[in-house]
Amino acid sequence: MKIRFDSHRIRPIDNLEQMIPYLFALGCARTWMTLTFAAPEEVAVSASFDPHVLFDYAFAAFGVAATLFARRIVPLHCQPWAKPAALGSMLSASLLIVIAPLFHSVGAALPMLAVILGAFGFCTVLLMFHEAVVPLSLVRIALYSAASRFIAVPLAYLCQGLSGNRFSLVLMLLPLASMGSLVLAFRSLPAQSTETPVYPKFRFPWKPFAVVCVYAFAYGLRSSQLPEGAGVHSSLSTAIAMGGFFIVVYFFSDRFSVSSLFRSPLLLMICGLALIPAEGVLGTTAAGYLIAMGMSLISLLVGLLFYDLSKRMGISIVALTGITRATSLFKLWGSNVADAFGSWGIAATVQDVVITAAVVMLVLASTLMLLSEKELASRWGIRLLETDDLAEEGRRAEAVASRCDAVSAAYHLSPREDEIVRLIASGKTNPQIEQELFIAPGTLKAHIQHIYVKCGVHSRKELVEMCGGGA
């Protein structure tokens, strides 16, 4: 039986209309979080605590718990409670925020409950978004993630101009829009892409995580002095960083290696810190924007490393990215250290010199540590930094996936056989497939023989060529 592979069935990288549900799934969730807890200009929260600080601690706690219990809850989006619980928590948090000013007698109880529910709902949506995009090619993940963060900025600015009942309505509609878009995103994926296998034992990639923590601490040191429009949430600096990243990846990803992208946050952060002594002349705008943009970029880029590891090693993305929610705590701790310097009565100029020197050394050392490509690849299986052309790799991955779809449909492969064919086409060895699918060597060999018979091939090489792999 001869299969025809029509080129129009393989969607090119520049065909981005499928981005829309992903765009609003994360964009609306980030907008909601900005309006409620990150920068609540229109939200009147009368409490004896800082809701933003409590939100960060609760958000980090839920993320770490997701990593620790990932084996029991993944795939998260397939759990019958996940979507209703996330949506219900965000809607309940919105409602509590709206009615809190009417119940002064209960004190901080309602705001505190709103913060905890909001942190749980937002963390769950974020983790499910990671599960939705991980089956895509890395270049699409990069573009969709950047675009989603970008779209949250104008949405937040538009919503912050509302007040009264209109603003309250927006707080209720944004979670609904986010969850509805997330459901559409999952429906647009092939059925086999949404089934996350139980992941094998692995060493957590602490090196990329440590780099983000260092950048977050450096950002926290300056967070209290950031100018208006600079920040890591839905701010103008985020829009500039994400918009620039999107343009570079979309138009110029074939001009340089991916590792050069990972040097850009270092450049932005170092330049921002170097401008601190000149703030008396230039003001805080330039330094603040560069530091905030460096933080936004490094969090996005390290996220790509985790996506790369998840795709190559079959590790649940929830197990990898859940714990990264704890980076929000390093921002808080950096801010606390800066406040401590101020309380000690140290001169402002001396503070700036000490903080700048320490942070420059930390950021430089952590970035150089991250760029030790051989160790990342050998210890954790992260090979993204070795990629010369992200767009071409994305096209190749999508072409292989499309041809695997055709092979599976034409020869009526079972779900397990379909999984094995895709892993073989992606270059996985038998031991790797056995580990990822938790099957015995004899079982795998039997499956492969059945696949050969159904597809009319006689060797692994012929099967790989049929699926468009090995190029």
C-alpha positions in Angstrom: 0.0 0.0 0.0 1.5 3.3 -1.1 0.9 6.4 1.1 0.7 9.9 -0.5 2.1 12.6 1.7 0.6 15.9 0.6 2.7 18.9 1.4 -0.4 21.0 2.2 -1.2 18.7 5.1 2.0 19.8 6.9 1.4 23.2 8.4 4.3 25.5 8.0 5.8 27.4 10.9 4.5 30.7 9.6 0.9 29.5 9.7 -0.1 30.9 13.1 -3.8 31.1 13.0 -3.9 28.0 15.4 -2.2 30.2 18.0 -5.4 32.0 19.0 -6.7 29.6 21.7 -3.3 29.4 23.3 -2.9 33.2 23.0 -6.0 33.9 25.1 -5.7 30.8 27.4 -2.5 32.2 29.0 -3.1 35.9 28.1 -6.5 36.1 29.9 -5.2 34.3 32.9 -2.1 36.6 33.3 -4.4 39.6 32.8 -6.7 38.4 35.6 -3.7 37.8 37.9 -2.3 41.2 37.2 -5.7 42.9 37.9 -6.3 41.0 41.1 -3.0 40.5 42.9 0.1 41.7 40.9 -1.0 45.3 40.2 -4.5 45.7 41.7 -5.1 49.3 40.8 -8.9 49.0 40.8 -9.2 46.3 43.5 -9.8 47.6 47.0 -8.4 45.0 49.4 -8.7 46.1 53.0 -6.5 43.6 54.8 -3.8 43.7 57.5 -1.4 41.9 55.1 0.1 42.4 51.7 -2.1 40.3 49.3 0.7 40.2 46.7 3.2 38.7 49.1 0.7 36.0 50.3 -0.2 35.3 46.7 3.5 34.7 45.8 4.0 32.3 48.8 0.8 30.4 48.0 1.6 30.3 44.3 5.0 28.9 45.1 3.6 26.3 47.5 1.0 25.0 45.0 3.7 24.8 42.3 6.1 22.8 44.5 3.3 20.5 45.5 2.5 19.9 41.8 6.1 18.8 41.2 6.2 16.6 44.3 2.9 14.8 43.5 3.2 14.9 39.7 3.1 11.2 39.4 -0.4 11.1 40.9 -1.9 14.0 39.1 -0.5 14.0 35.5 -1.8 14.5 33.0 -3.4 17.3 34.9 -5.8 18.3 32.2 -7.3 14.8 32.2 -8.1 14.8 35.9 -11.9 15.3 36.2 -11.4 17.9 39.0 -8.7 20.0 37.5 -10.5 22.3 35.1 -13.6 22.8 37.3 -11.4 23.4 40.4 -9.2 25.9 38.6 -12.1 27.8 37.1 -14.1 27.7 40.3 -11.2 28.9 42.4 -10.5 31.9 40.1 -14.2 32.9 39.9 -14.6 32.5 43.7 -11.5 34.7 44.2 -13.0 37.3 41.9 -16.2 37.3 43.8 -14.6 37.5 47.2 -12.5 40.5 46.0 -15.6 42.3 44.8 -17.6 41.7 48.0 -14.8 42.1 50.5 -15.2 45.9 51.0 -18.9 45.2 51.9 -17.9 43.0 54.9 -15.5 44.9 57.0 -16.6 43.0 60.1 -14.8 39.8 58.9 -11.5 41.6 58.6 -8.8 39.8 56.6 -10.6 36.5 56.3 -12.2 37.2 52.8 -9.1 38.7 51.2 -6.9 35.9 52.6 -9.3 33.3 51.2 -9.4 35.1 47.9 -5.6 35.1 47.6 -5.3 31.4 48.4 -8.0 30.4 45.9 -6.6 32.7 43.3 -3.1 31.3 43.7 -4.4 27.7 43.3 -6.6 28.6 40.3 -3.9 30.5 38.5 -1.2 27.9 39.2 -3.4 25.1 37.9 -4.3 27.0 34.7 -0.6 27.7 34.1 0.4 24.1 34.5 -2.4 22.9 32.2 -1.2 25.5 29.6 2.2 23.9 29.8 0.6 20.5 29.1 -1.3 22.1 26.1 1.8 23.5 24.4 4.4 20.8 25.1 3.2 18.5 22.2 4.0 21.4 19.8 7.4 22.0 18.1 9.8 24.2 20.2 9.6 27.1 17.8 5.8 27.2 18.2 6.1 26.9 21.9 8.5 29.9 21.9 6.2 32.0 19.7 3.0 31.1 21.5 4.4 31.7 24.9 5.8 35.1 23.9 2.6 36.1 22.2 0.5 35.1 25.2 2.6 37.2 27.5 2.5 40.1 25.1 -1.3 40.1 24.7 -1.8 40.2 28.4 -0.3 43.7 28.5 -2.9 45.6 26.3 -5.7 43.5 27.9 -4.6 44.6 31.4 -4.3 48.3 30.3 -7.8 48.2 28.8 -9.3 46.6 31.9 -7.6 48.9 34.3 -9.4 51.8 32.7 -12.8 50.3 33.9 -14.4 50.7 37.3 -17.4 49.7 39.3 -19.7 47.0 37.9 -17.8 46.9 34.6 -14.5 46.1 36.3 -16.2 43.4 38.5 -17.7 41.9 35.3 -14.3 41.7 33.8 -12.9 39.9 36.8 -15.5 37.2 36.3 -15.2 37.0 32.5 -11.4 36.7 32.3 -11.3 33.2 34.0 -14.1 32.0 31.8 -12.3 33.2 28.7 -9.0 31.6 29.8 -10.6 28.2 30.6 -12.7 28.2 27.4 -9.6 29.0 25.3 -7.6 26.3 27.1 -10.3 23.7 26.3 -10.2 24.7 22.7 -6.4 24.4 22.7 -6.5 20.8 23.9 -9.2 20.0 21.4 -7.0 21.2 18.6 -4.3 18.7 19.5 -4.1 15.1 18.1 -5.6 12.7 20.6 -2.3 10.9 21.3 -0.6 14.2 22.0 -2.8 14.9 25.1 -2.0 11.5 26.7 1.1 12.1 28.9 2.8 8.8 29.9 4.1 8.2 33.4 7.5 9.7 33.3 10.7 7.9 34.2 13.0 8.6 37.1 15.1 11.7 36.4 17.5 14.2 37.9 15.8 17.5 38.3 17.7 20.1 36.1 18.7 22.4 39.0 21.1 24.4 36.9 18.5 26.2 34.7 16.3 26.6 37.8 19.2 28.2 39.7 19.8 30.7 37.0 16.2 31.9 37.0 16.4 32.2 40.8 19.5 34.3 40.6 17.8 36.6 38.0 14.7 36.8 40.2 16.8 37.7 43.2 18.5 40.4 41.2 15.2 41.7 40.0 13.8 41.7 43.6 16.7 43.9 44.7 15.5 46.6 42.4 11.8 45.9 42.4 10.9 48.7 44.9 12.7 51.2 42.6 11.3 50.2 39.3 9.7 53.0 37.3 6.1 52.9 36.1 5.6 50.4 33.3 8.5 48.2 34.3 7.9 44.7 35.8 7.6 41.0 35.1 3.8 40.9 35.0 1.6 42.6 32.4 3.7 45.7 32.1 5.2 47.7 29.2 8.6 46.3 29.7 7.1 42.8 29.4 5.4 43.8 26.1 8.7 45.1 24.8 10.7 42.0 25.7 8.1 39.5 24.5 7.4 41.5 21.3 11.0 41.7 20.5 11.5 38.0 21.2 8.6 37.1 19.0 10.0 39.2 16.1 13.5 37.7 16.5 12.3 34.1 16.6 9.8 34.6 13.8 11.9 36.4 11.3 15.5 35.7 12.3 15.7 32.3 14.0 17.6 30.9 11.0 20.4 33.6 11.3 22.0 32.5 14.6 22.1 29.6 17.1 19.7 29.4 19.9 22.4 29.8 22.5 22.8 33.4 21.4 19.2 34.1 22.6 20.3 32.9 26.1 22.9 35.6 26.2 20.4 38.4 25.7 19.0 38.4 29.2 22.5 38.6 30.6 23.2 41.6 28.4 20.0 43.4 29.4 20.5 42.7 33.1 24.2 43.7 33.2 23.4 46.9 31.3 20.6 47.7 33.6 22.7 47.2 36.7 25.6 49.2 35.1 23.2 52.2 34.7 22.3 52.3 38.4 25.2 54.7 39.3 24.0 57.0 36.5 20.4 57.2 37.7 21.0 60.6 39.1 21.5 61.8 35.5 19.4 59.4 33.5 16.8 58.6 36.0 15.6 55.1 37.0 13.7 54.3 33.7 16.5 52.9 31.6 18.0 50.7 34.4 14.5 49.5 35.6 13.3 48.6 32.1 16.5 46.7 31.2 16.4 44.7 34.5 12.7 43.9 34.1 13.2 42.8 30.5 16.1 40.6 31.4 14.0 38.8 34.0 11.1 38.3 31.7 13.3 36.9 28.9 15.3 34.5 31.1 12.1 33.0 32.6 10.8 32.4 29.1 14.0 30.9 27.8 14.6 28.6 30.7 11.0 27.5 30.2 12.0 26.4 26.7 14.8 24.3 28.1 12.3 22.5 30.3 10.0 21.9 27.3 13.0 20.5 25.4 13.8 18.2 28.2 10.1 17.1 28.5 9.9 16.3 24.8 13.2 14.5 24.6 13.0 12.4 27.8 9.3 11.8 28.2 9.2 13.7 31.5 5.9 15.3 32.5 6.2 19.1 32.0 4.2 19.6 35.3 7.1 17.9 37.2 9.6 20.2 35.6 7.8 23.5 35.7 5.8 23.2 38.9 8.7 24.0 41.1 9.7 27.0 39.1 6.8 28.8 40.6 9.1 29.2 43.6 11.1 31.8 41.8 8.5 34.3 42.9 9.9 33.9 46.4 13.4 34.9 45.3 11.9 38.2 44.0 10.4 38.8 47.5 13.6 37.8 49.2 15.6 40.1 47.0 13.3 42.9 47.9 13.6 42.1 51.6 17.4 42.3 51.3 17.2 45.7 49.7 14.9 46.9 52.5 17.4 45.5 55.0 20.2 47.6 53.5 18.1 50.7 53.8 17.2 50.0 57.4 20.9 49.7 58.4 21.4 53.3 57.5 24.0 52.6 54.8 24.4 55.4 52.3 22.4 55.0 49.1 25.5 55.3 46.9 27.3 52.6 48.9 24.2 50.3 48.7 24.1 50.7 44.9 27.8 49.8 44.5 27.6 46.8 46.8 24.3 45.5 45.3 25.4 46.1 41.7 28.8 44.3 42.2 27.3 41.3 43.9 24.4 40.9 41.5 26.6 41.3 38.4 28.9 38.5 39.7 25.9 36.2 40.4 24.2 36.8 37.1 27.4 36.4 35.1 28.4 33.2 36.9 24.9 31.7 36.6 24.6 32.5 32.9 28.0 31.0 32.1 27.0 28.0 34.1 23.8 27.6 32.1 25.7 27.8 28.8 27.9 24.8 29.6 26.1 22.9 26.8 27.9 19.6 27.2 26.9 19.1 30.8 23.3 20.1 30.1 23.0 17.6 27.3 24.9 14.7 29.0 23.3 15.0 32.5 19.8 16.1 31.7 19.3 15.5 28.0 18.8 19.2 27.2 20.1 19.9 23.7 18.2 23.0 22.8 21.3 25.2 23.1 23.0 23.2 20.4 20.2 24.0 17.9 21.4 26.2 15.0 18.0 26.8 13.4 15.0 26.6 15.6 12.5 27.2 12.8 14.0 24.5 10.6 13.9 22.0 13.5 10.3 23.0 14.2 9.3 22.4 10.5 11.1 19.0 10.6 9.4 17.9 13.8 6.0 18.9 12.4 6.7 17.1 9.2 7.6 13.9 11.0 4.4 14.2 13.2 2.3 14.7 10.1 3.7 11.7 8.3 3.3 9.6 11.5 -0.3 10.6 11.5 -0.6 9.4 7.9 1.2 6.1 8.6 -0.9 5.4 11.7 -4.2 6.1 9.9 -3.2 4.2 6.7 -2.1 1.0 8.4 -4.5 1.1 11.3 -1.9 1.1 14.1 -3.1 0.6 17.6 -2.5 3.5 20.1 0.5 1.7 21.6 2.0 1.0 18.1 1.3 4.6 17.2 3.3 5.8 20.3 6.2 3.5 19.4 6.3 4.6 15.8 6.5 8.3 16.8 9.3 7.5 19.3 11.3 5.5 16.7 10.8 8.3 14.1 12.1 10.9 16.7 15.3 8.9 17.0 14.7 7.1 20.3 16.5 3.8 21.0 14.8 0.7 22.2 16.1 1.1 25.8 14.8 4.7 25.8 11.4 3.6 24.5 11.2 0.9 27.1 12.0 3.3 29.9 9.5 6.0 28.6 6.6 3.6 28.0 7.4 1.2 30.9 7.3 -1.9 28.8 9.6 -5.0 28.8 12.2 -5.5 26.0 10.3 -8.6 24.7 7.0 -6.6 24.6 8.6 -3.8 22.7 10.2 -6.2 20.2 6.8 -7.9 19.6 5.2 -4.5 19.0 7.9 -3.5 16.5 7.5 -6.7 14.6 3.8 -6.1 14.3 4.4 -2.6 13.1 6.8 -3.9 10.4 4.2 -6.4 9.2 1.4 -3.9 9.1 3.5 -1.2 7.4 5.2 -3.6 5.0 8.8 -2.7 6.0 11.7 -4.9 7.0 13.9 -2.7 9.1 14.0 0.2 11.5 15.7 2.3 8.8 12.8 1.8 6.4 10.2 2.7 9.1 12.1 5.9 9.9 12.3 6.8 6.3 8.6 6.2 5.8 7.9 8.6 8.7 10.2 11.2 7.5 12.7 10.9 10.4 16.4 10.6 10.4 17.0 13.6 8.2 
